[in-house]
Amino acid sequence: MNSATALFKPGSAAAHLLSRINLNALPKHIAIIMDGNGRWARRRGLPRVAGHRAGIRATREVVETCSRLNVSVLTLFAFSMENWKRPRAEVNFLMQLLRTYIRKELPMLVQNNVRLQSIGRAHQLPGPVRQDLEKAIRTTEQNSGLCLNVALNYGARAELVDAFHSIVRAIKCNGLEEKSIDEELISRHLYTAGMPDPDLLIRTSGELRVSNFLLWQIAYSEIWVTPTLWPDFTKRELLEAILDYQRRDRRYGGLSDSDSAVGRIALHSGLSRGRH
């Protein structure tokens, strides 16, 4: 029994899904827009903060499952730059919840060999949050398993602005010629430098938008949307997303093998007719 199989009750729907997944063809990088906490609470007549608190269980389950599956990178959209517009009380609660999550989950991250990182303008977070985050990053920096990116005070357009500023500084310092600016250079100056781009982007709560999340990196990502609200998201939904991903034919603008074969046959047939 491998570490992934041990997570599922034998005979369960999740165990059945796992048996259908090709563990040698998993997405290297999964990114998730964790949406629906507020609606989850509202449907139960609870304050919005109750939804945020309930979302911690889903986060824990997804992190542990990705770690056991040997996914290389998991990026979670935890707090956007736009989230500062929410009521002060809710923002303060989210900051405190983040501190609680980091402190409580750190032993689990260490136990599962997870390396924690943050992407976004973390330097603008409240001091106590930064301190807890930096401590957790230092504590896990030698771990060699799943890389867990937590997007905090993050916005994709802001990331591109920061990347371009970084490139300008590099040009000033190193005399980089303008003609040397290409996609690879820009990627090296993003928050996710050195990581593979997401193969699979998951969005919960049924919303059909990417919400300023990893705009550069998801150029060729497969997108999977579920109506499930984030607090109700489980490893079963995660496996369903992975299984759907493995059914897809990723062509990157080209043709699939079957389409290429048909095209070659048609071309050969046309050339043969032309010779008669």
C-alpha positions as CSV (number, residue, x, y, z in Angstrom):
1,M,0.0,0.0,0.0
2,N,1.5,3.3,-1.0
3,S,1.2,6.6,0.9
4,A,-1.6,7.9,-1.3
5,T,-3.7,4.7,-1.0
6,A,-3.4,4.9,2.8
7,L,-5.5,8.1,2.7
8,F,-8.6,6.4,1.4
9,K,-11.0,4.0,3.0
10,P,-11.0,0.7,1.0
11,G,-14.1,0.5,-1.2
12,S,-14.9,4.2,-0.9
13,A,-15.7,6.4,-4.0
14,A,-12.4,8.2,-3.5
15,A,-10.4,4.9,-3.4
16,H,-12.2,3.9,-6.7
17,L,-11.2,7.2,-8.3
18,L,-7.6,6.8,-7.1
19,S,-7.5,3.3,-8.8
20,R,-8.4,4.9,-12.1
21,I,-5.7,7.6,-11.9
22,N,-2.3,7.1,-13.7
23,L,0.1,8.0,-10.8
24,N,2.9,8.3,-13.4
25,A,1.1,11.1,-15.3
26,L,0.0,13.5,-12.5
27,P,0.0,17.2,-13.0
28,K,3.3,18.6,-11.8
29,H,1.8,21.8,-10.6
30,I,-1.8,22.2,-9.4
31,A,-3.2,25.7,-8.7
32,I,-6.4,26.3,-6.8
33,I,-8.7,29.4,-6.5
34,M,-10.3,28.6,-3.1
35,D,-13.7,30.3,-3.5
36,G,-17.1,30.0,-1.7
37,N,-16.4,30.4,2.0
38,G,-18.8,33.3,2.4
39,R,-21.6,31.6,0.5
40,W,-21.0,28.4,2.5
41,A,-21.6,30.4,5.7
42,R,-24.5,32.4,4.4
43,R,-26.4,29.2,3.4
44,R,-26.1,28.0,7.0
45,G,-27.1,31.3,8.5
46,L,-23.6,31.8,9.9
47,P,-21.3,34.8,9.7
48,R,-18.8,34.9,6.9
49,V,-15.9,34.2,9.2
50,A,-17.4,30.8,10.0
51,G,-16.9,29.9,6.3
52,H,-13.2,31.0,6.4
53,R,-12.7,28.9,9.5
54,A,-14.4,25.9,7.8
55,G,-12.2,26.2,4.8
56,I,-9.1,25.2,6.8
57,R,-10.2,21.6,6.8
58,A,-10.3,21.6,3.0
59,T,-6.9,23.2,2.8
60,R,-5.4,20.6,5.1
61,E,-6.9,17.7,3.2
62,V,-5.8,19.0,-0.2
63,V,-2.2,19.7,1.0
64,E,-1.9,16.3,2.5
65,T,-3.4,14.5,-0.5
66,C,-1.1,16.4,-3.0
67,S,1.9,15.5,-0.8
68,R,1.0,11.8,-0.7
69,L,0.4,11.8,-4.5
70,N,3.9,13.3,-5.0
71,V,2.6,16.4,-6.8
72,S,5.6,18.7,-7.1
73,V,3.9,22.1,-6.6
74,L,0.6,23.2,-5.1
75,T,-0.4,26.9,-5.3
76,L,-3.3,28.1,-3.2
77,F,-4.9,31.6,-3.7
78,A,-5.4,32.5,-0.1
79,F,-5.6,36.3,0.0
80,S,-5.7,38.7,-3.0
81,M,-4.7,42.3,-3.1
82,E,-8.4,43.1,-3.7
83,N,-9.3,41.4,-0.4
84,W,-8.2,44.5,1.5
85,K,-11.4,46.1,0.4
86,R,-13.4,43.8,2.6
87,P,-14.7,45.0,6.0
88,R,-11.9,45.6,8.4
89,A,-13.2,43.1,10.9
90,E,-13.2,40.3,8.2
91,V,-9.7,41.2,7.1
92,N,-8.4,41.2,10.7
93,F,-10.0,37.8,11.2
94,L,-8.4,36.4,8.0
95,M,-5.0,37.7,9.2
96,Q,-5.4,36.0,12.5
97,L,-6.7,32.8,10.9
98,L,-3.7,32.8,8.7
99,R,-1.4,32.9,11.8
100,T,-3.4,30.2,13.4
101,Y,-3.2,28.0,10.3
102,I,0.6,28.5,10.0
103,R,1.2,27.6,13.6
104,K,-1.2,24.7,13.8
105,E,-0.3,23.1,10.5
106,L,3.5,23.5,10.7
107,P,4.0,20.1,12.3
108,M,1.9,18.5,9.6
109,L,4.0,20.3,6.9
110,V,7.2,19.0,8.4
111,Q,5.8,15.5,8.9
112,N,4.8,15.4,5.2
113,N,8.1,16.8,3.9
114,V,6.2,19.9,2.6
115,R,8.2,23.1,1.8
116,L,6.2,26.2,2.4
117,Q,6.6,29.3,0.3
118,S,4.6,32.5,-0.3
119,I,4.0,34.4,-3.5
120,G,2.8,38.0,-3.6
121,R,3.7,41.2,-1.8
122,A,4.2,39.6,1.6
123,H,6.2,42.5,2.8
124,Q,2.9,44.5,3.0
125,L,1.3,42.0,5.4
126,P,1.0,42.9,9.1
127,G,4.2,42.4,11.0
128,P,3.1,39.4,13.2
129,V,1.8,37.6,10.1
130,R,5.1,38.1,8.3
131,Q,7.0,36.8,11.3
132,D,5.0,33.6,11.6
133,L,5.2,33.1,7.8
134,E,8.9,33.7,7.6
135,K,9.5,31.3,10.6
136,A,7.5,28.5,8.8
137,I,9.3,29.1,5.6
138,R,12.7,28.8,7.3
139,T,11.5,25.7,9.2
140,T,10.5,23.9,6.0
141,E,13.1,25.2,3.6
142,Q,15.1,21.9,3.6
143,N,12.0,19.7,2.9
144,S,12.2,18.0,-0.5
145,G,8.6,17.0,-1.1
146,L,5.6,19.1,-2.2
147,C,6.3,22.8,-2.6
148,L,3.3,24.6,-1.2
149,N,2.9,28.2,-2.5
150,V,0.5,30.3,-0.5
151,A,-0.6,33.3,-2.6
152,L,-0.8,36.2,0.0
153,N,-1.5,39.8,-0.9
154,Y,-1.3,38.5,-4.4
155,G,-2.4,39.9,-7.8
156,A,-1.2,38.6,-11.2
157,R,-1.0,42.1,-12.7
158,A,1.0,43.3,-9.7
159,E,3.3,40.3,-10.2
160,L,4.0,41.3,-13.7
161,V,4.7,44.9,-12.6
162,D,7.1,43.6,-10.1
163,A,8.7,41.3,-12.7
164,F,9.2,44.2,-15.1
165,H,10.7,46.4,-12.4
166,S,13.1,43.5,-11.6
167,I,14.1,43.2,-15.2
168,V,14.7,47.0,-15.5
169,R,17.0,46.7,-12.4
170,A,18.8,43.8,-14.0
171,I,19.3,45.8,-17.2
172,K,20.8,48.7,-15.3
173,C,23.1,46.5,-13.3
174,N,24.1,44.0,-16.0
175,G,23.8,46.0,-19.2
176,L,21.2,43.5,-20.6
177,E,20.3,44.4,-24.2
178,E,16.7,45.0,-25.0
179,K,16.8,42.3,-27.6
180,S,17.5,39.8,-24.8
181,I,14.1,40.2,-23.3
182,D,12.0,37.1,-24.0
183,E,9.5,34.8,-22.3
184,E,12.1,32.9,-20.5
185,L,13.6,36.0,-19.0
186,I,10.2,37.3,-17.8
187,S,9.5,33.9,-16.2
188,R,12.7,34.0,-14.3
189,H,11.6,37.3,-12.7
190,L,8.1,36.1,-11.6
191,Y,7.3,35.0,-8.1
192,T,7.2,31.4,-9.3
193,A,10.7,31.5,-10.9
194,G,12.1,28.0,-11.2
195,M,8.8,26.3,-10.9
196,P,6.8,24.5,-13.6
197,D,3.7,26.4,-14.8
198,P,0.4,25.0,-13.5
199,D,-0.8,22.0,-15.5
200,L,-4.2,22.1,-13.8
201,L,-6.1,25.1,-12.4
202,I,-9.0,24.3,-10.1
203,R,-11.7,26.8,-9.2
204,T,-14.4,26.0,-6.6
205,S,-17.9,27.6,-6.2
206,G,-18.7,27.5,-9.9
207,E,-17.5,30.9,-10.8
208,L,-16.1,31.1,-14.4
209,R,-13.3,33.6,-14.1
210,V,-9.6,33.5,-13.1
211,S,-9.7,36.5,-10.8
212,N,-6.3,37.9,-11.6
213,F,-4.5,34.7,-10.5
214,L,-1.3,33.5,-12.2
215,L,-2.2,35.2,-15.5
216,W,1.2,34.5,-17.1
217,Q,1.6,31.0,-15.7
218,I,-1.8,29.6,-16.6
219,A,-1.5,30.4,-20.3
220,Y,-1.7,26.6,-21.2
221,S,-3.3,25.3,-18.0
222,E,-6.2,22.9,-18.1
223,I,-9.1,24.5,-16.1
224,W,-11.5,22.5,-14.0
225,V,-14.4,24.3,-12.3
226,T,-16.7,22.7,-9.7
227,P,-19.8,24.1,-8.1
228,T,-18.6,22.7,-4.7
229,L,-17.9,25.5,-2.2
230,W,-14.4,25.5,-0.8
231,P,-15.3,24.3,2.7
232,D,-17.0,21.2,1.2
233,F,-14.1,20.4,-1.2
234,T,-12.5,17.1,-0.4
235,K,-9.8,14.8,-1.7
236,R,-12.6,13.1,-3.8
237,E,-13.1,16.3,-5.8
238,L,-9.4,16.7,-6.1
239,L,-9.1,13.3,-7.6
240,E,-12.0,13.9,-10.0
241,A,-10.2,17.0,-11.2
242,I,-7.0,15.0,-11.8
243,L,-8.8,12.2,-13.5
244,D,-10.5,14.7,-15.8
245,Y,-7.1,16.4,-16.5
246,Q,-5.7,13.0,-17.5
247,R,-8.5,12.5,-20.0
248,R,-7.6,15.7,-21.9
249,D,-5.5,16.1,-24.9
250,R,-3.0,18.9,-24.3
251,R,-1.9,20.2,-27.7
252,Y,-0.4,23.6,-26.9
253,G,-1.7,25.0,-30.1
254,G,-0.6,22.0,-32.2
255,L,-2.4,18.9,-33.2
256,S,-3.0,15.7,-31.3
257,D,-1.2,12.5,-32.5
258,S,-4.5,11.2,-34.0
259,D,-5.2,14.5,-35.8
260,S,-1.6,14.6,-37.1
261,A,-1.9,11.0,-38.4
262,V,-5.2,11.9,-40.1
263,G,-3.6,15.0,-41.6
264,R,-0.6,13.0,-42.9
265,I,-2.9,10.4,-44.5
266,A,-5.0,13.1,-46.1
267,L,-1.9,14.9,-47.4
268,H,-0.4,11.7,-48.8
269,S,-3.8,10.8,-50.4
270,G,-4.0,14.3,-52.0
271,L,-0.4,14.1,-53.3
272,S,-1.1,10.6,-54.7
273,R,-4.2,11.8,-56.6
274,G,-2.2,14.8,-57.9
275,R,0.3,12.4,-59.5
276,H,-2.4,10.6,-61.6
